[in-house]
């Protein structure tokens, strides 16, 4: 059992180029190109800006269904919110064509004191997309301008 759990844990953090097998649990690979890797949150960074991105459900949204997406962003210990950031969110398909420009808002999140930047994204079909959040400070010098691009695999 312990060996099975460690195989699963490795699969959750393994690079996409790895194939991990655990015959005692499942004869198929735990991760393979045909099976999306599910991770609860994705760390994001651009220069001095860092934070987390999450998409519902489980960072692996379904095509044609709204996916609540949120960003917890920080410059040092200071939260970046819509109150101090001119932010834009764009979604691109695998051909680098813009397919959405979701409206940004902020939402109360249980267990978090800052309200993250949120949007609802509906990906039109299954495949690979890139979600790009850009931001400029409303007050000069408050934080460095940023561009965070994250690849997303959308399930059918």
C-alpha positions in Angstrom: 0.0 0.0 0.0 2.8 2.5 0.9 4.5 1.8 -2.4 1.2 2.5 -4.3 0.7 5.8 -2.4 4.2 7.0 -3.2 3.7 6.1 -6.9 0.5 8.2 -6.9 2.3 11.1 -5.1 5.1 11.0 -7.7 2.5 11.0 -10.5 1.0 14.2 -9.2 4.3 16.1 -9.3 6.0 14.4 -12.2 6.8 16.3 -15.4 4.5 15.6 -18.3 7.4 13.7 -20.1 7.3 10.9 -17.5 5.2 7.8 -17.7 4.6 6.2 -14.3 3.2 2.7 -13.9 1.8 1.1 -10.8 0.7 -2.4 -11.8 -0.5 -3.2 -8.3 -3.1 -0.3 -8.4 -3.9 0.0 -12.1 -2.3 -1.7 -15.1 -2.4 1.6 -17.1 0.0 4.5 -16.6 -1.0 6.9 -13.9 0.0 9.7 -16.3 0.1 9.4 -20.0 -0.4 12.0 -22.8 -4.0 10.7 -23.2 -4.8 11.2 -19.5 -4.7 14.8 -18.2 -2.6 15.4 -15.1 -4.7 16.8 -12.3 -3.1 19.2 -9.8 -5.1 21.2 -7.3 -3.3 24.5 -7.9 -0.6 25.9 -10.2 2.1 28.2 -8.9 2.7 31.2 -11.2 5.5 33.7 -11.4 6.6 36.6 -13.5 9.7 38.5 -12.2 8.8 39.8 -8.7 5.1 38.7 -9.0 4.2 35.3 -7.7 1.0 33.4 -6.7 -1.4 30.6 -7.5 -3.9 29.9 -10.2 -6.9 27.5 -9.9 -9.5 26.5 -12.3 -12.6 24.5 -11.4 -12.8 21.5 -11.4 -9.4 20.4 -10.3 -7.4 22.6 -12.7 -8.8 20.5 -15.6 -12.0 22.2 -16.9 -14.5 20.6 -19.2 -15.3 22.0 -22.7 -18.5 24.0 -23.0 -18.9 24.4 -19.2 -18.1 27.6 -17.2 -15.0 27.2 -15.1 -14.4 29.5 -12.1 -10.8 30.6 -12.4 -9.0 32.6 -9.8 -5.6 34.1 -9.2 -4.0 34.8 -5.8 -1.1 37.2 -6.7 1.5 38.9 -4.6 4.3 41.4 -5.0 6.4 40.4 -2.0 3.9 40.2 0.9 1.4 42.6 -0.7 -1.7 41.2 -2.5 -2.4 42.3 -6.0 -6.1 42.9 -6.4 -8.4 44.8 -8.9 -8.2 47.8 -6.5 -4.5 48.2 -7.3 -4.2 46.6 -10.7 -5.3 47.3 -14.2 -5.6 43.6 -15.1 -6.7 41.8 -18.3 -7.3 38.2 -19.0 -7.2 36.6 -22.4 -7.6 33.0 -23.5 -5.9 31.6 -26.6 -6.4 28.3 -28.4 -3.7 26.0 -29.7 -3.4 28.1 -32.9 -2.7 31.2 -30.7 -6.1 32.7 -31.7 -7.9 34.7 -29.0 -11.1 32.8 -28.0 -12.2 34.7 -24.9 -11.7 37.9 -22.9 -13.4 37.1 -19.6 -14.6 39.8 -17.3 -12.5 40.0 -14.1 -14.0 40.4 -10.6 -13.1 39.6 -7.0 -14.7 36.9 -4.9 -14.7 36.1 -1.2 -12.8 32.8 -0.7 -13.1 30.9 2.5 -9.8 30.6 4.3 -8.2 33.6 2.5 -8.1 37.1 3.8 -7.5 38.7 0.3 -10.1 38.5 -2.4 -8.5 36.8 -5.4 -8.9 38.0 -9.0 -11.6 35.8 -10.5 -13.2 35.1 -13.9 -15.6 32.5 -15.4 -14.1 30.9 -18.5 -16.0 28.7 -20.8 -13.6 26.9 -23.1 -15.3 26.2 -26.5 -13.9 22.7 -27.1 -11.5 20.1 -25.7 -7.8 20.8 -26.3 -4.9 22.9 -25.2 -5.3 26.6 -24.3 -3.2 29.3 -22.8 -4.7 31.6 -20.2 -2.8 35.0 -20.1 -3.2 37.5 -17.2 -1.5 40.8 -17.6 -1.4 43.6 -15.1 -0.2 47.2 -14.6 -0.2 48.9 -11.2 -2.7 51.7 -10.8 -0.2 53.6 -8.7 3.3 53.9 -10.2 5.9 51.7 -8.4 3.3 49.7 -6.5 4.5 46.5 -8.2 6.2 45.5 -11.5 4.0 45.1 -14.6 3.4 41.4 -15.2 2.4 38.9 -17.8 1.5 35.4 -16.6 0.7 32.7 -19.2 -0.4 29.3 -18.1 -1.2 26.3 -20.4 -4.5 24.6 -19.7 -5.7 21.2 -21.0 -9.5 21.2 -21.4 -11.4 17.9 -21.2 -14.2 16.9 -23.6 
